[in-house]
Amino acid sequence: MIRRALTRYKLPIEIESLEEGGYLAICPILQGCHAEGETIVEAIENVEDVARNLIALMREDGIALP
């Protein structure tokens, strides 16, 4: 069995209220890392998923993380 060590990152997240309702969460240090949610918690959970996927793709492609 092969186990991979978990790596944790602390990333800044900015939250904006949207005019049409809901919230936008942005991680300014990862290009393209943003997500919406009906609540602040949902927006944060969604942007965390986006960040995980972006980081995985960057690691696969050998791109240095910020």
PDB file of N, H, CA, C and O in Angstrom:
ATOM      1  N   MET A   1       0.841  -1.178   0.000  1.00  0.00           N
ATOM      2  CA  MET A   1       0.000   0.000   0.000  1.00  0.00           C
ATOM      3  C   MET A   1       0.886   1.241   0.000  1.00  0.00           C
ATOM      4  O   MET A   1       1.814   1.351   0.801  1.00  0.00           O
ATOM      5  N   ILE A   2       0.598   2.156  -0.888  1.00  0.00           N
ATOM      6  H   ILE A   2      -0.156   2.067  -1.539  1.00  0.00           H
ATOM      7  CA  ILE A   2       1.347   3.407  -0.965  1.00  0.00           C
ATOM      8  C   ILE A   2       0.499   4.514  -0.365  1.00  0.00           C
ATOM      9  O   ILE A   2      -0.664   4.694  -0.725  1.00  0.00           O
ATOM     10  N   ARG A   3       1.097   5.244   0.548  1.00  0.00           N
ATOM     11  H   ARG A   3       2.041   5.097   0.841  1.00  0.00           H
ATOM     12  CA  ARG A   3       0.392   6.372   1.157  1.00  0.00           C
ATOM     13  C   ARG A   3       1.098   7.653   0.773  1.00  0.00           C
ATOM     14  O   ARG A   3       2.325   7.742   0.801  1.00  0.00           O
ATOM     15  N   ARG A   4       0.320   8.622   0.423  1.00  0.00           N
ATOM     16  H   ARG A   4      -0.678   8.550   0.400  1.00  0.00           H
ATOM     17  CA  ARG A   4       0.879   9.936   0.104  1.00  0.00           C
ATOM     18  C   ARG A   4       0.655  10.860   1.280  1.00  0.00           C
ATOM     19  O   ARG A   4      -0.420  10.885   1.879  1.00  0.00           O
ATOM     20  N   ALA A   5       1.683  11.616   1.598  1.00  0.00           N
ATOM     21  H   ALA A   5       2.557  11.596   1.112  1.00  0.00           H
ATOM     22  CA  ALA A   5       1.562  12.586   2.683  1.00  0.00           C
ATOM     23  C   ALA A   5       0.609  13.706   2.259  1.00  0.00           C
ATOM     24  O   ALA A   5       0.612  14.142   1.108  1.00  0.00           O
ATOM     25  N   LEU A   6      -0.183  14.146   3.188  1.00  0.00           N
ATOM     26  H   LEU A   6      -0.185  13.792   4.123  1.00  0.00           H
ATOM     27  CA  LEU A   6      -1.084  15.265   2.920  1.00  0.00           C
ATOM     28  C   LEU A   6      -0.317  16.564   3.071  1.00  0.00           C
ATOM     29  O   LEU A   6       0.412  16.762   4.044  1.00  0.00           O
ATOM     30  N   THR A   7      -0.486  17.429   2.118  1.00  0.00           N
ATOM     31  H   THR A   7      -1.078  17.268   1.329  1.00  0.00           H
ATOM     32  CA  THR A   7       0.113  18.751   2.194  1.00  0.00           C
ATOM     33  C   THR A   7      -1.009  19.750   2.404  1.00  0.00           C
ATOM     34  O   THR A   7      -2.024  19.718   1.709  1.00  0.00           O
ATOM     35  N   ARG A   8      -0.819  20.621   3.351  1.00  0.00           N
ATOM     36  H   ARG A   8       0.006  20.647   3.915  1.00  0.00           H
ATOM     37  CA  ARG A   8      -1.823  21.642   3.625  1.00  0.00           C
ATOM     38  C   ARG A   8      -1.250  22.997   3.251  1.00  0.00           C
ATOM     39  O   ARG A   8      -0.071  23.274   3.473  1.00  0.00           O
ATOM     40  N   TYR A   9      -2.099  23.831   2.684  1.00  0.00           N
ATOM     41  H   TYR A   9      -3.056  23.606   2.503  1.00  0.00           H
ATOM     42  CA  TYR A   9      -1.717  25.177   2.295  1.00  0.00           C
ATOM     43  C   TYR A   9      -2.642  26.170   2.975  1.00  0.00           C
ATOM     44  O   TYR A   9      -3.841  25.923   3.106  1.00  0.00           O
ATOM     45  N   LYS A  10      -2.094  27.270   3.397  1.00  0.00           N
ATOM     46  H   LYS A  10      -1.120  27.470   3.290  1.00  0.00           H
ATOM     47  CA  LYS A  10      -2.908  28.375   3.897  1.00  0.00           C
ATOM     48  C   LYS A  10      -2.950  29.404   2.783  1.00  0.00           C
ATOM     49  O   LYS A  10      -1.924  29.960   2.390  1.00  0.00           O
ATOM     50  N   LEU A  11      -4.135  29.645   2.288  1.00  0.00           N
ATOM     51  H   LEU A  11      -4.968  29.194   2.607  1.00  0.00           H
ATOM     52  CA  LEU A  11      -4.312  30.561   1.170  1.00  0.00           C
ATOM     53  C   LEU A  11      -5.241  31.697   1.568  1.00  0.00           C
ATOM     54  O   LEU A  11      -6.239  31.476   2.255  1.00  0.00           O
ATOM     55  N   PRO A  12      -4.916  32.915   1.139  1.00  0.00           N
ATOM     56  CA  PRO A  12      -5.833  34.022   1.433  1.00  0.00           C
ATOM     57  C   PRO A  12      -7.088  33.911   0.576  1.00  0.00           C
ATOM     58  O   PRO A  12      -7.028  33.542  -0.597  1.00  0.00           O
ATOM     59  N   ILE A  13      -8.208  34.232   1.175  1.00  0.00           N
ATOM     60  H   ILE A  13      -8.257  34.532   2.128  1.00  0.00           H
ATOM     61  CA  ILE A  13      -9.481  34.218   0.448  1.00  0.00           C
ATOM     62  C   ILE A  13     -10.193  35.538   0.717  1.00  0.00           C
ATOM     63  O   ILE A  13     -10.325  35.967   1.863  1.00  0.00           O
ATOM     64  N   GLU A  14     -10.646  36.168  -0.354  1.00  0.00           N
ATOM     65  H   GLU A  14     -10.539  35.819  -1.285  1.00  0.00           H
ATOM     66  CA  GLU A  14     -11.431  37.391  -0.244  1.00  0.00           C
ATOM     67  C   GLU A  14     -12.881  37.055  -0.571  1.00  0.00           C
ATOM     68  O   GLU A  14     -13.153  36.292  -1.497  1.00  0.00           O
ATOM     69  N   ILE A  15     -13.799  37.620   0.182  1.00  0.00           N
ATOM     70  H   ILE A  15     -13.578  38.240   0.935  1.00  0.00           H
ATOM     71  CA  ILE A  15     -15.230  37.371  -0.008  1.00  0.00           C
ATOM     72  C   ILE A  15     -15.907  38.669  -0.430  1.00  0.00           C
ATOM     73  O   ILE A  15     -15.699  39.721   0.174  1.00  0.00           O
ATOM     74  N   GLU A  16     -16.720  38.576  -1.479  1.00  0.00           N
ATOM     75  H   GLU A  16     -16.890  37.721  -1.970  1.00  0.00           H
ATOM     76  CA  GLU A  16     -17.503  39.725  -1.933  1.00  0.00           C
ATOM     77  C   GLU A  16     -18.973  39.336  -1.981  1.00  0.00           C
ATOM     78  O   GLU A  16     -19.324  38.224  -2.378  1.00  0.00           O
ATOM     79  N   SER A  17     -19.815  40.254  -1.576  1.00  0.00           N
ATOM     80  H   SER A  17     -19.530  41.157  -1.253  1.00  0.00           H
ATOM     81  CA  SER A  17     -21.255  40.064  -1.690  1.00  0.00           C
ATOM     82  C   SER A  17     -21.655  40.405  -3.120  1.00  0.00           C
ATOM     83  O   SER A  17     -21.211  41.419  -3.660  1.00  0.00           O
ATOM     84  N   LEU A  18     -22.478  39.580  -3.731  1.00  0.00           N
ATOM     85  H   LEU A  18     -22.838  38.757  -3.293  1.00  0.00           H
ATOM     86  CA  LEU A  18     -22.910  39.813  -5.108  1.00  0.00           C
ATOM     87  C   LEU A  18     -24.251  40.540  -5.130  1.00  0.00           C
ATOM     88  O   LEU A  18     -25.119  40.273  -4.299  1.00  0.00           O
ATOM     89  N   GLU A  19     -24.419  41.447  -6.073  1.00  0.00           N
ATOM     90  H   GLU A  19     -23.714  41.664  -6.748  1.00  0.00           H
ATOM     91  CA  GLU A  19     -25.661  42.223  -6.181  1.00  0.00           C
ATOM     92  C   GLU A  19     -26.880  41.336  -6.351  1.00  0.00           C
ATOM     93  O   GLU A  19     -27.941  41.604  -5.788  1.00  0.00           O
ATOM     94  N   GLU A  20     -26.720  40.269  -7.139  1.00  0.00           N
ATOM     95  H   GLU A  20     -25.858  40.051  -7.597  1.00  0.00           H
ATOM     96  CA  GLU A  20     -27.846  39.380  -7.416  1.00  0.00           C
ATOM     97  C   GLU A  20     -28.101  38.373  -6.298  1.00  0.00           C
ATOM     98  O   GLU A  20     -28.996  37.533  -6.396  1.00  0.00           O
ATOM     99  N   GLY A  21     -27.310  38.467  -5.242  1.00  0.00           N
ATOM    100  H   GLY A  21     -26.583  39.149  -5.162  1.00  0.00           H
ATOM    101  CA  GLY A  21     -27.430  37.547  -4.111  1.00  0.00           C
ATOM    102  C   GLY A  21     -26.293  36.550  -4.114  1.00  0.00           C
ATOM    103  O   GLY A  21     -25.722  36.243  -5.160  1.00  0.00           O
ATOM    104  N   GLY A  22     -25.977  36.062  -2.969  1.00  0.00           N
ATOM    105  H   GLY A  22     -26.441  36.311  -2.119  1.00  0.00           H
ATOM    106  CA  GLY A  22     -24.885  35.112  -2.842  1.00  0.00           C
ATOM    107  C   GLY A  22     -23.553  35.816  -2.654  1.00  0.00           C
ATOM    108  O   GLY A  22     -23.486  37.031  -2.465  1.00  0.00           O
ATOM    109  N   TYR A  23     -22.491  35.014  -2.713  1.00  0.00           N
ATOM    110  H   TYR A  23     -22.546  34.028  -2.867  1.00  0.00           H
ATOM    111  CA  TYR A  23     -21.160  35.522  -2.425  1.00  0.00           C
ATOM    112  C   TYR A  23     -20.159  34.967  -3.423  1.00  0.00           C
ATOM    113  O   TYR A  23     -20.336  33.885  -3.985  1.00  0.00           O
ATOM    114  N   LEU A  24     -19.110  35.736  -3.624  1.00  0.00           N
ATOM    115  H   LEU A  24     -18.966  36.614  -3.168  1.00  0.00           H
ATOM    116  CA  LEU A  24     -18.003  35.333  -4.471  1.00  0.00           C
ATOM    117  C   LEU A  24     -16.765  35.225  -3.597  1.00  0.00           C
ATOM    118  O   LEU A  24     -16.420  36.162  -2.876  1.00  0.00           O
ATOM    119  N   ALA A  25     -16.096  34.077  -3.663  1.00  0.00           N
ATOM    120  H   ALA A  25     -16.377  33.316  -4.248  1.00  0.00           H
ATOM    121  CA  ALA A  25     -14.848  33.865  -2.924  1.00  0.00           C
ATOM    122  C   ALA A  25     -13.717  33.806  -3.938  1.00  0.00           C
ATOM    123  O   ALA A  25     -13.803  33.101  -4.944  1.00  0.00           O
ATOM    124  N   ILE A  26     -12.658  34.554  -3.663  1.00  0.00           N
ATOM    125  H   ILE A  26     -12.588  35.126  -2.846  1.00  0.00           H
ATOM    126  CA  ILE A  26     -11.516  34.640  -4.569  1.00  0.00           C
ATOM    127  C   ILE A  26     -10.239  34.356  -3.791  1.00  0.00           C
ATOM    128  O   ILE A  26     -10.046  34.860  -2.684  1.00  0.00           O
ATOM    129  N   CYS A  27      -9.372  33.545  -4.384  1.00  0.00           N
ATOM    130  H   CYS A  27      -9.528  33.137  -5.283  1.00  0.00           H
ATOM    131  CA  CYS A  27      -8.022  33.347  -3.844  1.00  0.00           C
ATOM    132  C   CYS A  27      -7.084  34.116  -4.778  1.00  0.00           C
ATOM    133  O   CYS A  27      -6.765  33.631  -5.863  1.00  0.00           O
ATOM    134  N   PRO A  28      -6.644  35.298  -4.374  1.00  0.00           N
ATOM    135  CA  PRO A  28      -5.908  36.173  -5.286  1.00  0.00           C
ATOM    136  C   PRO A  28      -4.530  35.672  -5.709  1.00  0.00           C
ATOM    137  O   PRO A  28      -3.978  36.173  -6.689  1.00  0.00           O
ATOM    138  N   ILE A  29      -3.960  34.703  -5.001  1.00  0.00           N
ATOM    139  H   ILE A  29      -4.409  34.296  -4.205  1.00  0.00           H
ATOM    140  CA  ILE A  29      -2.617  34.243  -5.379  1.00  0.00           C
ATOM    141  C   ILE A  29      -2.631  33.060  -6.344  1.00  0.00           C
ATOM    142  O   ILE A  29      -1.579  32.668  -6.850  1.00  0.00           O
ATOM    143  N   LEU A  30      -3.806  32.488  -6.606  1.00  0.00           N
ATOM    144  H   LEU A  30      -4.660  32.807  -6.195  1.00  0.00           H
ATOM    145  CA  LEU A  30      -3.929  31.401  -7.582  1.00  0.00           C
ATOM    146  C   LEU A  30      -4.789  31.893  -8.743  1.00  0.00           C
ATOM    147  O   LEU A  30      -5.992  32.101  -8.590  1.00  0.00           O
ATOM    148  N   GLN A  31      -4.176  32.071  -9.879  1.00  0.00           N
ATOM    149  H   GLN A  31      -3.198  31.901 -10.003  1.00  0.00           H
ATOM    150  CA  GLN A  31      -4.898  32.575 -11.044  1.00  0.00           C
ATOM    151  C   GLN A  31      -6.083  31.663 -11.376  1.00  0.00           C
ATOM    152  O   GLN A  31      -5.930  30.446 -11.484  1.00  0.00           O
ATOM    153  N   GLY A  32      -7.249  32.259 -11.535  1.00  0.00           N
ATOM    154  H   GLY A  32      -7.373  33.247 -11.447  1.00  0.00           H
ATOM    155  CA  GLY A  32      -8.450  31.506 -11.889  1.00  0.00           C
ATOM    156  C   GLY A  32      -9.145  30.848 -10.716  1.00  0.00           C
ATOM    157  O   GLY A  32     -10.092  30.084 -10.904  1.00  0.00           O
ATOM    158  N   CYS A  33      -8.689  31.132  -9.512  1.00  0.00           N
ATOM    159  H   CYS A  33      -7.919  31.752  -9.359  1.00  0.00           H
ATOM    160  CA  CYS A  33      -9.273  30.487  -8.327  1.00  0.00           C
ATOM    161  C   CYS A  33     -10.360  31.376  -7.736  1.00  0.00           C
ATOM    162  O   CYS A  33     -10.084  32.299  -6.969  1.00  0.00           O
ATOM    163  N   HIS A  34     -11.600  31.079  -8.111  1.00  0.00           N
ATOM    164  H   HIS A  34     -11.824  30.329  -8.734  1.00  0.00           H
ATOM    165  CA  HIS A  34     -12.747  31.806  -7.584  1.00  0.00           C
ATOM    166  C   HIS A  34     -13.971  30.909  -7.690  1.00  0.00           C
ATOM    167  O   HIS A  34     -14.031  30.012  -8.531  1.00  0.00           O
ATOM    168  N   ALA A  35     -14.941  31.162  -6.828  1.00  0.00           N
ATOM    169  H   ALA A  35     -14.893  31.891  -6.144  1.00  0.00           H
ATOM    170  CA  ALA A  35     -16.170  30.366  -6.826  1.00  0.00           C
ATOM    171  C   ALA A  35     -17.266  31.154  -6.131  1.00  0.00           C
ATOM    172  O   ALA A  35     -17.002  32.035  -5.314  1.00  0.00           O
ATOM    173  N   GLU A  36     -18.490  30.819  -6.472  1.00  0.00           N
ATOM    174  H   GLU A  36     -18.704  30.103  -7.136  1.00  0.00           H
ATOM    175  CA  GLU A  36     -19.654  31.454  -5.864  1.00  0.00           C
ATOM    176  C   GLU A  36     -20.361  30.477  -4.926  1.00  0.00           C
ATOM    177  O   GLU A  36     -20.160  29.265  -4.992  1.00  0.00           O
ATOM    178  N   GLY A  37     -21.181  31.032  -4.066  1.00  0.00           N
ATOM    179  H   GLY A  37     -21.345  32.017  -4.013  1.00  0.00           H
ATOM    180  CA  GLY A  37     -22.016  30.237  -3.189  1.00  0.00           C
ATOM    181  C   GLY A  37     -23.167  31.075  -2.687  1.00  0.00           C
ATOM    182  O   GLY A  37     -23.095  32.304  -2.683  1.00  0.00           O
ATOM    183  N   GLU A  38     -24.229  30.415  -2.265  1.00  0.00           N
ATOM    184  H   GLU A  38     -24.287  29.417  -2.268  1.00  0.00           H
ATOM    185  CA  GLU A  38     -25.388  31.139  -1.737  1.00  0.00           C
ATOM    186  C   GLU A  38     -25.101  31.737  -0.365  1.00  0.00           C
ATOM    187  O   GLU A  38     -25.697  32.742   0.020  1.00  0.00           O
ATOM    188  N   THR A  39     -24.182  31.112   0.370  1.00  0.00           N
ATOM    189  H   THR A  39     -23.698  30.295   0.057  1.00  0.00           H
ATOM    190  CA  THR A  39     -23.774  31.622   1.680  1.00  0.00           C
ATOM    191  C   THR A  39     -22.252  31.792   1.669  1.00  0.00           C
ATOM    192  O   THR A  39     -21.568  31.290   0.777  1.00  0.00           O
ATOM    193  N   ILE A  40     -21.737  32.499   2.664  1.00  0.00           N
ATOM    194  H   ILE A  40     -22.293  32.907   3.389  1.00  0.00           H
ATOM    195  CA  ILE A  40     -20.280  32.665   2.775  1.00  0.00           C
ATOM    196  C   ILE A  40     -19.609  31.305   2.942  1.00  0.00           C
ATOM    197  O   ILE A  40     -18.586  31.033   2.314  1.00  0.00           O
ATOM    198  N   VAL A  41     -20.176  30.464   3.775  1.00  0.00           N
ATOM    199  H   VAL A  41     -21.007  30.685   4.285  1.00  0.00           H
ATOM    200  CA  VAL A  41     -19.596  29.137   4.008  1.00  0.00           C
ATOM    201  C   VAL A  41     -19.557  28.333   2.712  1.00  0.00           C
ATOM    202  O   VAL A  41     -18.547  27.701   2.404  1.00  0.00           O
ATOM    203  N   GLU A  42     -20.640  28.353   1.962  1.00  0.00           N
ATOM    204  H   GLU A  42     -21.461  28.866   2.212  1.00  0.00           H
ATOM    205  CA  GLU A  42     -20.696  27.614   0.696  1.00  0.00           C
ATOM    206  C   GLU A  42     -19.673  28.160  -0.301  1.00  0.00           C
ATOM    207  O   GLU A  42     -19.016  27.388  -1.001  1.00  0.00           O
ATOM    208  N   ALA A  43     -19.539  29.474  -0.368  1.00  0.00           N
ATOM    209  H   ALA A  43     -20.073  30.100   0.200  1.00  0.00           H
ATOM    210  CA  ALA A  43     -18.555  30.072  -1.276  1.00  0.00           C
ATOM    211  C   ALA A  43     -17.137  29.651  -0.898  1.00  0.00           C
ATOM    212  O   ALA A  43     -16.323  29.353  -1.772  1.00  0.00           O
ATOM    213  N   ILE A  44     -16.841  29.625   0.395  1.00  0.00           N
ATOM    214  H   ILE A  44     -17.503  29.867   1.105  1.00  0.00           H
ATOM    215  CA  ILE A  44     -15.510  29.201   0.854  1.00  0.00           C
ATOM    216  C   ILE A  44     -15.276  27.727   0.535  1.00  0.00           C
ATOM    217  O   ILE A  44     -14.207  27.364   0.045  1.00  0.00           O
ATOM    218  N   GLU A  45     -16.255  26.886   0.805  1.00  0.00           N
ATOM    219  H   GLU A  45     -17.124  27.181   1.203  1.00  0.00           H
ATOM    220  CA  GLU A  45     -16.111  25.454   0.489  1.00  0.00           C
ATOM    221  C   GLU A  45     -15.876  25.258  -1.007  1.00  0.00           C
ATOM    222  O   GLU A  45     -15.047  24.442  -1.410  1.00  0.00           O
ATOM    223  N   ASN A  46     -16.606  26.005  -1.821  1.00  0.00           N
ATOM    224  H   ASN A  46     -17.279  26.668  -1.494  1.00  0.00           H
ATOM    225  CA  ASN A  46     -16.465  25.878  -3.276  1.00  0.00           C
ATOM    226  C   ASN A  46     -15.087  26.344  -3.750  1.00  0.00           C
ATOM    227  O   ASN A  46     -14.474  25.703  -4.603  1.00  0.00           O
ATOM    228  N   VAL A  47     -14.600  27.457  -3.199  1.00  0.00           N
ATOM    229  H   VAL A  47     -15.098  27.978  -2.506  1.00  0.00           H
ATOM    230  CA  VAL A  47     -13.291  27.950  -3.628  1.00  0.00           C
ATOM    231  C   VAL A  47     -12.176  27.027  -3.124  1.00  0.00           C
ATOM    232  O   VAL A  47     -11.132  26.917  -3.767  1.00  0.00           O
ATOM    233  N   GLU A  48     -12.384  26.370  -1.995  1.00  0.00           N
ATOM    234  H   GLU A  48     -13.232  26.459  -1.472  1.00  0.00           H
ATOM    235  CA  GLU A  48     -11.399  25.382  -1.526  1.00  0.00           C
ATOM    236  C   GLU A  48     -11.301  24.224  -2.517  1.00  0.00           C
ATOM    237  O   GLU A  48     -10.203  23.749  -2.806  1.00  0.00           O
ATOM    238  N   ASP A  49     -12.428  23.771  -3.033  1.00  0.00           N
ATOM    239  H   ASP A  49     -13.320  24.156  -2.797  1.00  0.00           H
ATOM    240  CA  ASP A  49     -12.418  22.697  -4.038  1.00  0.00           C
ATOM    241  C   ASP A  49     -11.675  23.139  -5.298  1.00  0.00           C
ATOM    242  O   ASP A  49     -10.878  22.386  -5.857  1.00  0.00           O
ATOM    243  N   VAL A  50     -11.945  24.370  -5.737  1.00  0.00           N
ATOM    244  H   VAL A  50     -12.593  24.983  -5.283  1.00  0.00           H
ATOM    245  CA  VAL A  50     -11.267  24.899  -6.923  1.00  0.00           C
ATOM    246  C   VAL A  50      -9.758  24.967  -6.660  1.00  0.00           C
ATOM    247  O   VAL A  50      -8.962  24.570  -7.511  1.00  0.00           O
ATOM    248  N   ALA A  51      -9.369  25.462  -5.499  1.00  0.00           N
ATOM    249  H   ALA A  51     -10.015  25.785  -4.807  1.00  0.00           H
ATOM    250  CA  ALA A  51      -7.944  25.572  -5.157  1.00  0.00           C
ATOM    251  C   ALA A  51      -7.285  24.198  -5.152  1.00  0.00           C
ATOM    252  O   ALA A  51      -6.188  24.041  -5.687  1.00  0.00           O
ATOM    253  N   ARG A  52      -7.933  23.205  -4.559  1.00  0.00           N
ATOM    254  H   ARG A  52      -8.825  23.332  -4.124  1.00  0.00           H
ATOM    255  CA  ARG A  52      -7.375  21.835  -4.544  1.00  0.00           C
ATOM    256  C   ARG A  52      -7.131  21.333  -5.960  1.00  0.00           C
ATOM    257  O   ARG A  52      -6.080  20.762  -6.254  1.00  0.00           O
ATOM    258  N   ASN A  53      -8.107  21.548  -6.830  1.00  0.00           N
ATOM    259  H   ASN A  53      -8.960  22.011  -6.591  1.00  0.00           H
ATOM    260  CA  ASN A  53      -7.972  21.090  -8.215  1.00  0.00           C
ATOM    261  C   ASN A  53      -6.865  21.839  -8.954  1.00  0.00           C
ATOM    262  O   ASN A  53      -6.080  21.228  -9.680  1.00  0.00           O
ATOM    263  N   LEU A  54      -6.800  23.143  -8.773  1.00  0.00           N
ATOM    264  H   LEU A  54      -7.438  23.639  -8.183  1.00  0.00           H
ATOM    265  CA  LEU A  54      -5.748  23.931  -9.427  1.00  0.00           C
ATOM    266  C   LEU A  54      -4.363  23.514  -8.940  1.00  0.00           C
ATOM    267  O   LEU A  54      -3.439  23.374  -9.741  1.00  0.00           O
ATOM    268  N   ILE A  55      -4.217  23.317  -7.640  1.00  0.00           N
ATOM    269  H   ILE A  55      -4.968  23.430  -6.989  1.00  0.00           H
ATOM    270  CA  ILE A  55      -2.925  22.908  -7.080  1.00  0.00           C
ATOM    271  C   ILE A  55      -2.534  21.534  -7.608  1.00  0.00           C
ATOM    272  O   ILE A  55      -1.373  21.314  -7.955  1.00  0.00           O
ATOM    273  N   ALA A  56      -3.483  20.610  -7.673  1.00  0.00           N
ATOM    274  H   ALA A  56      -4.425  20.789  -7.391  1.00  0.00           H
ATOM    275  CA  ALA A  56      -3.190  19.272  -8.205  1.00  0.00           C
ATOM    276  C   ALA A  56      -2.724  19.361  -9.658  1.00  0.00           C
ATOM    277  O   ALA A  56      -1.768  18.687 -10.042  1.00  0.00           O
ATOM    278  N   LEU A  57      -3.386  20.178 -10.461  1.00  0.00           N
ATOM    279  H   LEU A  57      -4.163  20.725 -10.150  1.00  0.00           H
ATOM    280  CA  LEU A  57      -2.993  20.342 -11.861  1.00  0.00           C
ATOM    281  C   LEU A  57      -1.614  20.980 -11.976  1.00  0.00           C
ATOM    282  O   LEU A  57      -0.804  20.571 -12.808  1.00  0.00           O
ATOM    283  N   MET A  58      -1.346  21.982 -11.140  1.00  0.00           N
ATOM    284  H   MET A  58      -2.004  22.314 -10.464  1.00  0.00           H
ATOM    285  CA  MET A  58      -0.033  22.635 -11.169  1.00  0.00           C
ATOM    286  C   MET A  58       1.072  21.642 -10.801  1.00  0.00           C
ATOM    287  O   MET A  58       2.134  21.628 -11.424  1.00  0.00           O
ATOM    288  N   ARG A  59       0.819  20.818  -9.795  1.00  0.00           N
ATOM    289  H   ARG A  59      -0.043  20.829  -9.288  1.00  0.00           H
ATOM    290  CA  ARG A  59       1.818  19.820  -9.389  1.00  0.00           C
ATOM    291  C   ARG A  59       2.037  18.801 -10.481  1.00  0.00           C
ATOM    292  O   ARG A  59       3.176  18.420 -10.752  1.00  0.00           O
ATOM    293  N   GLU A  60       0.952  18.344 -11.124  1.00  0.00           N
ATOM    294  H   GLU A  60       0.027  18.654 -10.904  1.00  0.00           H
ATOM    295  CA  GLU A  60       1.059  17.398 -12.236  1.00  0.00           C
ATOM    296  C   GLU A  60       1.906  17.951 -13.378  1.00  0.00           C
ATOM    297  O   GLU A  60       2.703  17.234 -13.983  1.00  0.00           O
ATOM    298  N   ASP A  61       1.719  19.240 -13.660  1.00  0.00           N
ATOM    299  H   ASP A  61       1.072  19.823 -13.168  1.00  0.00           H
ATOM    300  CA  ASP A  61       2.420  19.881 -14.763  1.00  0.00           C
ATOM    301  C   ASP A  61       3.789  20.431 -14.376  1.00  0.00           C
ATOM    302  O   ASP A  61       4.486  21.007 -15.211  1.00  0.00           O
ATOM    303  N   GLY A  62       4.175  20.258 -13.123  1.00  0.00           N
ATOM    304  H   GLY A  62       3.610  19.790 -12.444  1.00  0.00           H
ATOM    305  CA  GLY A  62       5.475  20.736 -12.667  1.00  0.00           C
ATOM    306  C   GLY A  62       5.571  22.241 -12.549  1.00  0.00           C
ATOM    307  O   GLY A  62       6.663  22.805 -12.619  1.00  0.00           O
ATOM    308  N   ILE A  63       4.439  22.893 -12.371  1.00  0.00           N
ATOM    309  H   ILE A  63       3.552  22.435 -12.314  1.00  0.00           H
ATOM    310  CA  ILE A  63       4.421  24.354 -12.238  1.00  0.00           C
ATOM    311  C   ILE A  63       4.641  24.693 -10.770  1.00  0.00           C
ATOM    312  O   ILE A  63       4.014  24.108  -9.887  1.00  0.00           O
ATOM    313  N   ALA A  64       5.538  25.646 -10.518  1.00  0.00           N
ATOM    314  H   ALA A  64       6.047  26.121 -11.236  1.00  0.00           H
ATOM    315  CA  ALA A  64       5.828  26.061  -9.140  1.00  0.00           C
ATOM    316  C   ALA A  64       4.599  26.726  -8.523  1.00  0.00           C
ATOM    317  O   ALA A  64       3.912  27.522  -9.163  1.00  0.00           O
ATOM    318  N   LEU A  65       4.350  26.385  -7.292  1.00  0.00           N
ATOM    319  H   LEU A  65       4.909  25.738  -6.772  1.00  0.00           H
ATOM    320  CA  LEU A  65       3.240  26.994  -6.555  1.00  0.00           C
ATOM    321  C   LEU A  65       3.686  28.340  -6.000  1.00  0.00           C
ATOM    322  O   LEU A  65       4.859  28.515  -5.671  1.00  0.00           O
ATOM    323  N   PRO A  66       2.768  29.287  -5.892  1.00  0.00           N
ATOM    324  CA  PRO A  66       3.130  30.605  -5.360  1.00  0.00           C
ATOM    325  C   PRO A  66       3.503  30.528  -3.888  1.00  0.00           C
ATOM    326  O   PRO A  66       3.833  31.547  -3.281  1.00  0.00           O
TER     327      PRO A  66
END
